[in-house]
C-alpha cells in the first residue's frame, strides 16, 4: 500500500485527530484487530504530518469526518466518501474507515491533489475533486 503524491510537503492533521488516531493505532495494535501494515502506514502518515490547531487547518484539507468527492483517474468514476473512525465505517453509506487503504491514503490531502497507491489489483490513482464538508470549516470542533 505505498502512496505517492505529486507534492512533497507534509500532510495536515488537526491536533485532536492526531491524538485520537495515535490512540487508535495503539489500541488496535494491542488487540491485533487489523493487519499491522495498515497501522504502520497510518503511523507513518502521522509521523510526517504537520499538526495544526483545528481552527487553523485550511478548509480544503481532508480531516476526520470530512466528506469528499474523489475521482478515479483511470476510470473517470467519481465517488463521495466520508472519512471516519473504524467504529463508524459503513461502506454502503460511503463511510470509509481511516484504517482502510483509501482512508489512510486521503487523510490530510487537499482539493486538487492526486494520490497514487498500490492495491492488490495494481496502482490506483485518484484526484481529490472537492471537499464537500469539513467539520473544522463548519465550526464543528468537538466531533
Wavefront OBJ file of the C-alpha trace (Angstrom):
o trace
v 0.000 0.000 0.000
v 2.618 2.527 -0.980
v 1.345 6.029 -1.532
v 2.915 8.798 -3.532
v 1.704 12.275 -4.221
v 2.660 14.871 -6.762
v 3.646 17.129 -3.908
v 6.433 16.552 -1.446
v 5.243 18.613 1.507
v 3.699 17.069 4.566
v 0.032 16.423 5.070
v -2.052 18.377 7.570
v -3.737 16.751 10.566
v -5.582 18.522 13.368
v -4.220 18.080 16.874
v -7.358 16.271 18.178
v -7.350 13.934 15.146
v -3.643 13.260 15.688
v -4.220 12.250 19.322
v -7.293 10.113 18.561
v -5.550 8.374 15.655
v -2.398 7.746 17.699
v -4.540 6.168 20.434
v -6.414 4.137 17.803
v -3.127 2.770 16.472
v -2.008 1.693 19.944
v -5.289 0.072 20.993
v -5.729 -1.666 17.638
v -2.148 -2.919 17.659
v -2.684 -4.341 21.166
v -5.881 -6.101 20.063
v -4.377 -7.404 16.807
v -7.634 -6.490 15.083
v -6.155 -5.119 11.865
v -3.316 -6.075 9.580
v -0.208 -4.474 11.049
v 0.844 -2.982 7.688
v -2.216 -0.687 7.733
v -1.398 0.501 11.231
v 2.213 1.081 10.225
v 1.132 3.085 7.172
v -1.196 5.283 9.224
v 1.548 5.751 11.804
v 3.980 6.779 9.042
v 1.428 9.302 7.738
v 1.021 10.781 11.217
v 4.810 10.951 11.646
v 5.139 13.154 8.559
v 2.040 15.240 9.267
v 2.049 18.886 10.178
v -0.094 19.020 13.319
v -2.288 22.119 13.484
v -4.964 23.567 15.729
v -8.437 22.757 14.332
v -9.139 26.471 13.924
v -6.008 26.855 11.790
v -6.490 23.973 9.364
v -7.102 25.104 5.782
v -10.697 24.432 4.690
v -9.551 22.477 1.624
v -7.822 19.696 3.643
v -9.344 16.272 4.333
v -9.699 15.785 8.079
v -11.508 13.092 10.033
v -15.239 13.106 9.280
v -14.740 15.161 6.127
v -16.954 14.304 3.152
v -15.082 14.354 -0.144
v -15.597 13.629 -3.824
v -12.796 11.544 -5.288
v -12.243 10.861 -8.965
v -10.535 7.713 -10.211
v -8.069 8.969 -12.833
v -8.090 5.659 -14.703
v -11.825 5.011 -14.960
v -13.056 8.600 -14.616
v -15.557 7.451 -12.000
v -16.288 9.898 -9.156
v -17.494 8.807 -5.714
v -18.314 10.604 -2.494
v -16.949 9.327 0.813
v -16.809 10.369 4.447
v -13.568 9.612 6.299
v -14.463 8.094 9.667
v -13.115 6.130 12.602
v -13.420 2.311 12.295
v -16.467 2.028 14.567
v -18.377 4.452 12.297
v -17.426 2.815 8.994
v -20.202 1.686 6.644
v -19.127 1.260 3.032
v -22.731 1.173 1.782
v -23.256 4.650 3.269
v -19.946 5.876 1.848
v -18.300 5.984 5.285
v -14.715 4.827 4.827
v -12.558 3.822 7.800
v -9.265 5.602 8.329
v -7.775 2.086 8.544
v -8.966 1.166 5.037
v -6.269 1.703 2.391
v -8.168 4.557 0.723
v -8.878 6.151 4.122
v -5.237 6.231 5.092
v -4.355 7.410 1.589
v -6.551 10.533 1.615
v -6.027 11.842 5.163
v -4.507 15.314 5.163
v -4.569 15.875 1.418
v -6.121 18.915 -0.262
v -8.618 19.578 -3.016
v -6.851 19.127 -6.339
v -4.207 16.712 -5.017
v -3.526 13.489 -6.898
v -2.797 10.400 -4.822
v -1.289 7.120 -6.034
v -1.055 3.921 -4.040
v -0.632 0.220 -4.647
v -3.519 -2.184 -4.127
v -3.618 -5.931 -4.839
v -5.055 -5.277 -8.308
v -2.391 -2.696 -9.219
v -1.785 1.031 -8.932
v -4.715 3.304 -8.068
v -4.690 6.998 -8.984
v -7.304 9.312 -7.563
v -7.790 13.042 -7.520
v -9.386 14.892 -4.642
v -12.090 16.681 -6.644
v -13.781 18.564 -3.847
v -14.156 18.775 -0.091
v -17.938 18.779 0.348
v -17.841 19.049 4.137
v -15.011 19.580 6.598
v -16.001 19.707 10.277
v -13.468 22.371 11.170
v -14.562 24.670 8.318
v -18.155 24.256 9.538
v -17.113 25.166 13.101
v -17.617 21.597 14.390
v -14.519 21.244 16.560
v -15.862 18.722 19.067
v -16.831 15.757 16.885
l 1 2 3 4 5 6 7 8 9 10 11 12 13 14 15 16 17 18 19 20 21 22 23 24 25 26 27 28 29 30 31 32 33 34 35 36 37 38 39 40 41 42 43 44 45 46 47 48 49 50 51 52 53 54 55 56 57 58 59 60 61 62 63 64 65 66 67 68 69 70 71 72 73 74 75 76 77 78 79 80 81 82 83 84 85 86 87 88 89 90 91 92 93 94 95 96 97 98 99 100 101 102 103 104 105 106 107 108 109 110 111 112 113 114 115 116 117 118 119 120 121 122 123 124 125 126 127 128 129 130 131 132 133 134 135 136 137 138 139 140 141 142 143
